[in-house]
C-alpha cells in the first residue's frame, strides 16, 4: 500500500523531472536559435563580401555590364579570327547581329585624310574624272598636351616725364604657384572625384615627361582647398536653409600611430526636386575622428527642419523637444526597413520576409509615379493610394509578430519598423518628405568605392580637406555640371572676383558658355 509520503515524493520527483525536461528543451531551443542566428550572420557576411548589393535586381548592374563587355569582346575576337586569308582553306564564319551605329559626335573637329587615287585608269590608261567620294569616320584621341604659358608684361617709359608704365600682374589661382587653373582642377578632380592618390598622379605625369613631385602636388591641393573655402561656406549655408535634409555617414580609415583608425565622413543633402522645389540641390560633407553623436549636433546646430536618416542613435539628441532653436522632425528611411526583410527573403527564402518585401514594393511603385510632383499633389496621392497599403502592412506585421519568438530574425526586422512607426509614416502627412534616404546614400557611394583606391586619409586635416572638396564636387554633380570644368573656371576667376558676387560662381549659377567666352 502506497503511503501519502511516497505519493508526495513521487509528485515532487515528477515535477522535478518535468522542470528539468522544460529547461533542457529551452536550452535546446535557445541553442537552435543561436545556431540559426549564426548561420544567418555568416550568410549575411558572405553576401556583403561576395554577394549582390542590388536589392531590386537579381544581378548587379556592374556585373551585367562587365558580362556584356566580355561577350562583345569575345564576339569581336571570334569574328576577327574567322577572317581567313584567301590562300588558306575556306572556313565558314558566323555572323552576329551588330547594334545600329550612332553617328560620331558632331562637335568634334574633323581631319580629312585623302587616300591618293591613281592618275590614270588601271584598265585602259584613260583619263579619270571624279565621280564622288566615300567617307569613313574613325574616332581617334590626341594624347594630353602640356604647355607653358608665358605671361608678358611690357614696360614703357614716357619720353616727356620718364615715368615707367607697366600693366599689373595677373592674379594666380594660388599664390606664388606655377600651376594653371586647368592643371589644378585636373589634379583635384583626379584625387577626389576619381580617387587617384597624388603619388599615382605623379608617376603618371612622369611617364609623360613632366616631373611633379608628390609634395608639390600636395602643396597645390592644400592651397586650392584654402582658395575655394568661401564657396564651401556658401554651399553650407544653402544646405542648412532647406526645409528637409537627407543625412548619412560612412567609415573613412585615417592614418594613426602604427595603425589606421576608423573616422567618419558625414553628408547632408538638400534636394527639393522630388517635390518640385525650385531651389537647386547641394550636398555638404563633414569629417570627424569618431561617430559620436556630438558631431551631427554640431553640424546641425542651427537647423530645425526635417531630417531623413537611418536609425543611428546619435541623431536622437536632434529630435529632443527641448532642443534649441527647435526640435528636428525625424523621417525614417523605408529602404533601411525593407533591406532587413530583403536579406531574409534573399538568403533564407523566408515566406514572411517575402510577403513583407512584396507589400513594401507596392508602396515604392506608387512613389516612383509621383516623384517630382508638387508637395500638395504628392500628399493627395499618398492619402488616396498609399495610406491603405501602409495600414494593411502595419496590421499584418502586428498580427505576425504576435506569433513569432523574439529570437527569430523576421521578428527583429518587424520590431525595427514597429518601434519607429511614427517616423516611418510621417511621409504620409507631408508631401516634402521622401520615402527613402537614398539621396544621402548616393552622395556617399563614390567615397565608399574610392576607399579601395586611396586606402586611408593621411591625417585629420586631410579628412577635413577632403570633405571640403567632396562638397564642391558633389554639389556640381547634383546640378549636372562638369566638376573639372567648373573648378578650372572658378580657380581662374575667384582671386579677383568681387566678394559680394561670389554666389555667381556657385555650380547652379555657373554658365559654361559664359565661362568659355570669358576665358577667350
Secondary structure, DSSP 8 states (H G I E B T S, - for coil): ---HHHHHHHHHHHHHHHHHHHHHHHHHHHHHHHHHHHHHHHHHHHHHHHS---SSSSS-HHHHHHHHHHHHHHHHHHHHHT---TTS-----------------TTS----------SB-TTT--B---------------------------EEE-TTT--EEE------SSTT----HHHHHHHHIIIIIS---HHHHHHHHHHTT----HHHHHHHHHHHHHHHHHHHHHHHHHHHT-SEEEEEEEEEEEEETTEEEEEEEEEEEE--GGGT--S--EEEEEEESS--HHHHHHHTTT--SEEEE---GGGGGGG-TT-SS---EEEE-HHHHHHHHHHHHHHT--HHHHHHHHHHHHHHHHHHHHTTS-HHHHHHHIIIIIHHHHHHHHHHHHHHHTTS-TTSHHHHHHHHHHTTHHHHGGGGG-TTS-S--HHHHHHHHHHHHHHHHH-SBSSHHHHHHHHHHHHHHHHHHHTT--HHHHHHHHHHHGGGS-GGGGGGGSGGG--HHHHHHHH-
